[in-house]
Amino acid sequence: MTECNKDKNIKNCNCSYEPCSRKGVCCDCLQYHLSMNQLPACCFPDDVEKTYDRSFAKFIEVYQNRS
């Protein structure tokens, strides 16, 4: 199993929640959001992510009509 590469991950992290302690630690982020019935920021375009609505319903709304 490979170790988390926080320095590399954080370069691609679009989470706009500044006090987030899970930035760049994708496994912790995913576990946290799934436990709250949400998806992490990286599943959403930047403009949608900034609304902090990370629900499954929002994800479906955003992507259902995209080809």
VEXDO-988037 format. One record per residue: x, y negated, z of N, C-alpha, C, O in turn; residue number from 1; residue in one letter. Coordinates in pm, whole numbers, plus 50000, padded with zeros to 5 digits. Layout:
<recs>
<rec n_c1="X" n_c2="Y" n_c3="Z" ca_c1="X" ca_c2="Y" ca_c3="Z" c_c1="X" c_c2="Y" c_c3="Z" o_c1="X" o_c2="Y" o_c3="Z" nr="NUM" rest="A"/>
...
</recs>
This chain:
<recs>
<rec n_c1="50084" n_c2="50118" n_c3="50000" ca_c1="50000" ca_c2="50000" ca_c3="50000" c_c1="50089" c_c2="49875" c_c3="50000" o_c1="50190" o_c2="49869" o_c3="50070" nr="1" rest="M"/>
<rec n_c1="50050" n_c2="49777" n_c3="49921" ca_c1="50129" ca_c2="49655" ca_c3="49915" c_c1="50085" c_c2="49557" c_c3="50024" o_c1="49970" o_c2="49558" o_c3="50069" nr="2" rest="T"/>
<rec n_c1="50177" n_c2="49475" n_c3="50063" ca_c1="50149" ca_c2="49374" ca_c3="50165" c_c1="50083" c_c2="49252" c_c3="50100" o_c1="50100" o_c2="49228" o_c3="49980" nr="3" rest="E"/>
<rec n_c1="50010" n_c2="49178" n_c3="50177" ca_c1="49947" ca_c2="49055" ca_c3="50130" c_c1="50055" c_c2="48954" c_c3="50093" o_c1="50151" o_c2="48935" o_c3="50168" nr="4" rest="C"/>
<rec n_c1="50038" n_c2="48891" n_c3="49981" ca_c1="50132" ca_c2="48788" ca_c3="49937" c_c1="50060" c_c2="48654" c_c3="49947" o_c1="50014" o_c2="48599" o_c3="49847" nr="5" rest="N"/>
<rec n_c1="50050" n_c2="48601" n_c3="50069" ca_c1="49975" ca_c2="48479" ca_c3="50095" c_c1="50023" c_c2="48362" c_c3="50009" o_c1="49941" o_c2="48286" o_c3="49958" nr="6" rest="K"/>
<rec n_c1="50153" n_c2="48347" n_c3="49994" ca_c1="50206" ca_c2="48236" ca_c3="49915" c_c1="50158" c_c2="48242" c_c3="49770" o_c1="50127" o_c2="48139" o_c3="49711" nr="7" rest="D"/>
<rec n_c1="50151" n_c2="48360" n_c3="49714" ca_c1="50104" ca_c2="48376" ca_c3="49576" c_c1="49952" c_c2="48360" c_c3="49570" o_c1="49900" o_c2="48293" o_c3="49481" nr="8" rest="K"/>
<rec n_c1="49882" n_c2="48420" n_c3="49665" ca_c1="49735" ca_c2="48415" ca_c3="49665" c_c1="49683" c_c2="48273" c_c3="49681" o_c1="49586" o_c2="48235" o_c3="49616" nr="9" rest="N"/>
<rec n_c1="49745" n_c2="48196" n_c3="49766" ca_c1="49694" ca_c2="48062" ca_c3="49796" c_c1="49700" c_c2="47970" c_c3="49674" o_c1="49624" o_c2="47874" o_c3="49666" nr="10" rest="I"/>
<rec n_c1="49789" n_c2="47999" n_c3="49581" ca_c1="49798" ca_c2="47919" ca_c3="49458" c_c1="49672" c_c2="47935" c_c3="49373" o_c1="49639" o_c2="47845" o_c3="49296" nr="11" rest="K"/>
<rec n_c1="49603" n_c2="48046" n_c3="49387" ca_c1="49482" ca_c2="48072" ca_c3="49309" c_c1="49354" c_c2="48058" c_c3="49392" o_c1="49245" o_c2="48084" o_c3="49342" nr="12" rest="N"/>
<rec n_c1="49367" n_c2="48018" n_c3="49516" ca_c1="49252" ca_c2="48008" ca_c3="49606" c_c1="49181" c_c2="47874" c_c3="49586" o_c1="49242" o_c2="47769" o_c3="49603" nr="13" rest="C"/>
<rec n_c1="49055" n_c2="47878" n_c3="49549" ca_c1="48982" ca_c2="47753" ca_c3="49526" c_c1="48892" c_c2="47715" c_c3="49644" o_c1="48803" o_c2="47632" o_c3="49630" nr="14" rest="N"/>
<rec n_c1="48915" n_c2="47774" n_c3="49759" ca_c1="48836" ca_c2="47743" ca_c3="49878" c_c1="48860" c_c2="47597" c_c3="49918" o_c1="48974" o_c2="47556" o_c3="49939" nr="15" rest="C"/>
<rec n_c1="48753" n_c2="47520" n_c3="49928" ca_c1="48766" ca_c2="47379" ca_c3="49963" c_c1="48742" c_c2="47354" c_c3="50112" o_c1="48744" o_c2="47239" o_c3="50156" nr="16" rest="S"/>
<rec n_c1="48720" n_c2="47459" n_c3="50189" ca_c1="48700" ca_c2="47444" ca_c3="50332" c_c1="48837" c_c2="47436" c_c3="50399" o_c1="48903" o_c2="47538" o_c3="50421" nr="17" rest="Y"/>
<rec n_c1="48880" n_c2="47316" n_c3="50430" ca_c1="49017" ca_c2="47291" ca_c3="50475" c_c1="49058" c_c2="47363" c_c3="50605" o_c1="49171" o_c2="47411" o_c3="50611" nr="18" rest="E"/>
<rec n_c1="48976" n_c2="47371" n_c3="50707" ca_c1="49026" ca_c2="47439" ca_c3="50827" c_c1="49024" c_c2="47592" c_c3="50818" o_c1="49044" o_c2="47660" o_c3="50919" nr="19" rest="P"/>
<rec n_c1="49000" n_c2="47647" n_c3="50701" ca_c1="48989" ca_c2="47793" ca_c3="50686" c_c1="49122" c_c2="47862" c_c3="50716" o_c1="49225" o_c2="47831" o_c3="50656" nr="20" rest="C"/>
<rec n_c1="49118" n_c2="47954" n_c3="50809" ca_c1="49239" ca_c2="48028" ca_c3="50847" c_c1="49264" c_c2="48148" c_c3="50756" o_c1="49369" o_c2="48213" o_c3="50766" nr="21" rest="S"/>
<rec n_c1="49171" n_c2="48178" n_c3="50667" ca_c1="49184" ca_c2="48296" ca_c3="50581" c_c1="49234" c_c2="48263" c_c3="50440" o_c1="49247" o_c2="48353" o_c3="50358" nr="22" rest="R"/>
<rec n_c1="49263" n_c2="48136" n_c3="50412" ca_c1="49311" ca_c2="48099" ca_c3="50279" c_c1="49436" c_c2="48178" c_c3="50244" o_c1="49533" o_c2="48181" o_c3="50320" nr="23" rest="K"/>
<rec n_c1="49432" n_c2="48242" n_c3="50129" ca_c1="49547" ca_c2="48318" ca_c3="50083" c_c1="49554" c_c2="48459" c_c3="50138" o_c1="49638" o_c2="48538" o_c3="50094" nr="24" rest="G"/>
<rec n_c1="49469" n_c2="48492" n_c3="50232" ca_c1="49465" ca_c2="48627" ca_c3="50288" c_c1="49334" c_c2="48689" c_c3="50239" o_c1="49235" o_c2="48697" o_c3="50313" nr="25" rest="V"/>
<rec n_c1="49336" n_c2="48731" n_c3="50115" ca_c1="49214" ca_c2="48772" ca_c3="50045" c_c1="49138" c_c2="48885" c_c3="50115" o_c1="49015" o_c2="48883" o_c3="50119" nr="26" rest="C"/>
<rec n_c1="49209" n_c2="48981" n_c3="50170" ca_c1="49140" ca_c2="49093" ca_c3="50235" c_c1="49061" c_c2="49044" c_c3="50356" o_c1="48950" o_c2="49091" o_c3="50380" nr="27" rest="C"/>
<rec n_c1="49115" n_c2="48950" n_c3="50433" ca_c1="49043" ca_c2="48895" ca_c3="50547" c_c1="48925" c_c2="48808" c_c3="50502" o_c1="48817" o_c2="48813" o_c3="50560" nr="28" rest="D"/>
<rec n_c1="48948" n_c2="48731" n_c3="50398" ca_c1="48844" ca_c2="48644" ca_c3="50343" c_c1="48726" c_c2="48726" c_c3="50293" o_c1="48610" o_c2="48697" o_c3="50325" nr="29" rest="C"/>
<rec n_c1="48755" n_c2="48826" n_c3="50215" ca_c1="48649" ca_c2="48911" ca_c3="50160" c_c1="48571" c_c2="48981" c_c3="50271" o_c1="48448" o_c2="48985" o_c3="50268" nr="30" rest="L"/>
<rec n_c1="48641" n_c2="49036" n_c3="50367" ca_c1="48576" ca_c2="49103" ca_c3="50479" c_c1="48486" c_c2="49006" c_c3="50556" o_c1="48374" o_c2="49040" o_c3="50591" nr="31" rest="Q"/>
<rec n_c1="48535" n_c2="48886" n_c3="50581" ca_c1="48458" ca_c2="48785" ca_c3="50653" c_c1="48330" c_c2="48749" c_c3="50579" o_c1="48222" o_c2="48752" o_c3="50637" nr="32" rest="Y"/>
<rec n_c1="48343" n_c2="48716" n_c3="50452" ca_c1="48225" ca_c2="48673" ca_c3="50376" c_c1="48126" c_c2="48786" c_c3="50354" o_c1="48005" o_c2="48764" o_c3="50362" nr="33" rest="H"/>
<rec n_c1="48173" n_c2="48905" n_c3="50326" ca_c1="48081" ca_c2="49017" ca_c3="50308" c_c1="48004" c_c2="49045" c_c3="50437" o_c1="47887" o_c2="49084" o_c3="50432" nr="34" rest="L"/>
<rec n_c1="48067" n_c2="49027" n_c3="50551" ca_c1="47999" ca_c2="49050" ca_c3="50679" c_c1="47887" c_c2="48948" c_c3="50702" o_c1="47798" o_c2="48971" o_c3="50783" nr="35" rest="S"/>
<rec n_c1="47893" n_c2="48837" n_c3="50629" ca_c1="47790" ca_c2="48733" ca_c3="50639" c_c1="47698" c_c2="48734" c_c3="50517" o_c1="47624" o_c2="48637" o_c3="50494" nr="36" rest="M"/>
<rec n_c1="47702" n_c2="48843" n_c3="50440" ca_c1="47622" ca_c2="48856" ca_c3="50317" c_c1="47651" c_c2="48742" c_c3="50219" o_c1="47561" o_c2="48684" o_c3="50160" nr="37" rest="N"/>
<rec n_c1="47778" n_c2="48714" n_c3="50204" ca_c1="47824" ca_c2="48611" ca_c3="50111" c_c1="47938" c_c2="48668" c_c3="50027" o_c1="47989" o_c2="48777" o_c3="50051" nr="38" rest="Q"/>
<rec n_c1="47975" n_c2="48590" n_c3="49926" ca_c1="48094" ca_c2="48617" ca_c3="49847" c_c1="48195" c_c2="48506" c_c3="49874" o_c1="48155" o_c2="48395" o_c3="49909" nr="39" rest="L"/>
<rec n_c1="48324" n_c2="48533" n_c3="49859" ca_c1="48425" ca_c2="48429" ca_c3="49883" c_c1="48427" c_c2="48323" c_c3="49772" o_c1="48369" o_c2="48342" o_c3="49665" nr="40" rest="P"/>
<rec n_c1="48493" n_c2="48214" n_c3="49801" ca_c1="48501" ca_c2="48100" ca_c3="49709" c_c1="48547" c_c2="48140" c_c3="49570" o_c1="48498" o_c2="48087" o_c3="49470" nr="41" rest="A"/>
<rec n_c1="48641" n_c2="48232" n_c3="49562" ca_c1="48701" ca_c2="48268" ca_c3="49432" c_c1="48601" c_c2="48332" c_c3="49335" o_c1="48631" o_c2="48350" o_c3="49218" nr="42" rest="C"/>
<rec n_c1="48484" n_c2="48366" n_c3="49384" ca_c1="48380" ca_c2="48424" ca_c3="49297" c_c1="48297" c_c2="48316" c_c3="49228" o_c1="48211" o_c2="48347" o_c3="49145" nr="43" rest="C"/>
<rec n_c1="48322" n_c2="48190" n_c3="49262" ca_c1="48240" ca_c2="48081" ca_c3="49210" c_c1="48325" c_c2="47977" c_c3="49138" o_c1="48442" o_c2="47958" o_c3="49171" nr="44" rest="F"/>
<rec n_c1="48265" n_c2="47910" n_c3="49039" ca_c1="48334" ca_c2="47796" ca_c3="48977" c_c1="48353" c_c2="47687" c_c3="49083" o_c1="48279" o_c2="47681" o_c3="49181" nr="45" rest="P"/>
<rec n_c1="48452" n_c2="47603" n_c3="49064" ca_c1="48486" ca_c2="47501" ca_c3="49163" c_c1="48367" c_c2="47413" c_c3="49202" o_c1="48348" o_c2="47384" o_c3="49320" nr="46" rest="D"/>
<rec n_c1="48288" n_c2="47369" n_c3="49104" ca_c1="48177" ca_c2="47279" ca_c3="49135" c_c1="48071" c_c2="47346" c_c3="49222" o_c1="48008" o_c2="47281" o_c3="49305" nr="47" rest="D"/>
<rec n_c1="48051" n_c2="47475" n_c3="49204" ca_c1="47954" ca_c2="47548" ca_c3="49285" c_c1="48014" c_c2="47581" c_c3="49422" o_c1="47946" o_c2="47573" o_c3="49524" nr="48" rest="V"/>
<rec n_c1="48140" n_c2="47617" n_c3="49424" ca_c1="48207" ca_c2="47651" ca_c3="49550" c_c1="48198" c_c2="47535" c_c3="49649" o_c1="48181" o_c2="47558" o_c3="49768" nr="49" rest="E"/>
<rec n_c1="48209" n_c2="47414" n_c3="49601" ca_c1="48208" ca_c2="47296" ca_c3="49689" c_c1="48074" c_c2="47274" c_c3="49759" o_c1="48066" o_c2="47195" o_c3="49853" nr="50" rest="K"/>
<rec n_c1="47970" n_c2="47344" n_c3="49714" ca_c1="47840" ca_c2="47332" ca_c3="49781" c_c1="47834" c_c2="47422" c_c3="49904" o_c1="47743" o_c2="47410" o_c3="49986" nr="51" rest="T"/>
<rec n_c1="47930" n_c2="47511" n_c3="49917" ca_c1="47938" ca_c2="47610" ca_c3="50027" c_c1="47821" c_c2="47709" c_c3="50026" o_c1="47802" o_c2="47783" o_c3="50123" nr="52" rest="Y"/>
<rec n_c1="47744" n_c2="47712" n_c3="49919" ca_c1="47640" ca_c2="47815" ca_c3="49905" c_c1="47707" c_c2="47933" c_c3="49837" o_c1="47720" o_c2="47937" o_c3="49715" nr="53" rest="D"/>
<rec n_c1="47748" n_c2="48029" n_c3="49917" ca_c1="47821" ca_c2="48145" ca_c3="49865" c_c1="47737" c_c2="48271" c_c3="49872" o_c1="47788" o_c2="48382" o_c3="49883" nr="54" rest="R"/>
<rec n_c1="47607" n_c2="48251" n_c3="49865" ca_c1="47514" ca_c2="48363" ca_c3="49874" c_c1="47517" c_c2="48448" c_c3="49746" o_c1="47560" o_c2="48402" o_c3="49641" nr="55" rest="S"/>
<rec n_c1="47470" n_c2="48571" n_c3="49759" ca_c1="47457" ca_c2="48658" ca_c3="49642" c_c1="47359" c_c2="48597" c_c3="49543" o_c1="47378" o_c2="48606" o_c3="49422" nr="56" rest="F"/>
<rec n_c1="47252" n_c2="48536" n_c3="49595" ca_c1="47152" ca_c2="48473" ca_c3="49509" c_c1="47214" c_c2="48362" c_c3="49425" o_c1="47184" o_c2="48350" o_c3="49306" nr="57" rest="A"/>
<rec n_c1="47301" n_c2="48281" n_c3="49484" ca_c1="47368" ca_c2="48173" ca_c3="49410" c_c1="47460" c_c2="48231" c_c3="49304" o_c1="47468" o_c2="48179" o_c3="49192" nr="58" rest="K"/>
<rec n_c1="47531" n_c2="48338" n_c3="49339" ca_c1="47619" ca_c2="48404" ca_c3="49244" c_c1="47539" c_c2="48451" c_c3="49121" o_c1="47580" o_c2="48430" o_c3="49008" nr="59" rest="F"/>
<rec n_c1="47426" n_c2="48514" n_c3="49146" ca_c1="47341" ca_c2="48561" ca_c3="49036" c_c1="47289" c_c2="48444" c_c3="48954" o_c1="47289" o_c2="48449" o_c3="48831" nr="60" rest="I"/>
<rec n_c1="47245" n_c2="48338" n_c3="49023" ca_c1="47196" ca_c2="48219" ca_c3="48953" c_c1="47302" c_c2="48161" c_c3="48860" o_c1="47272" o_c2="48123" o_c3="48747" nr="61" rest="E"/>
<rec n_c1="47424" n_c2="48154" n_c3="48908" ca_c1="47533" ca_c2="48095" ca_c3="48830" c_c1="47569" c_c2="48181" c_c3="48710" o_c1="47594" o_c2="48129" o_c3="48601" nr="62" rest="V"/>
<rec n_c1="47573" n_c2="48312" n_c3="48727" ca_c1="47626" ca_c2="48399" ca_c3="48623" c_c1="47523" c_c2="48474" c_c3="48539" o_c1="47561" o_c2="48537" o_c3="48440" nr="63" rest="Y"/>
<rec n_c1="47397" n_c2="48471" n_c3="48574" ca_c1="47301" ca_c2="48553" ca_c3="48502" c_c1="47283" c_c2="48515" c_c3="48355" o_c1="47252" o_c2="48601" o_c3="48273" nr="64" rest="Q"/>
<rec n_c1="47302" n_c2="48390" n_c3="48321" ca_c1="47284" ca_c2="48348" ca_c3="48182" c_c1="47413" c_c2="48324" c_c3="48106" o_c1="47412" o_c2="48276" o_c3="47993" nr="65" rest="N"/>
<rec n_c1="47525" n_c2="48358" n_c3="48168" ca_c1="47654" ca_c2="48341" ca_c3="48100" c_c1="47685" c_c2="48464" c_c3="48017" o_c1="47653" o_c2="48577" o_c3="48054" nr="66" rest="R"/>
<rec n_c1="47748" n_c2="48440" n_c3="47904" ca_c1="47784" ca_c2="48553" ca_c3="47817" c_c1="47930" c_c2="48582" c_c3="47828" o_c1="47979" o_c2="48674" o_c3="47762" nr="67" rest="S"/>
</recs>
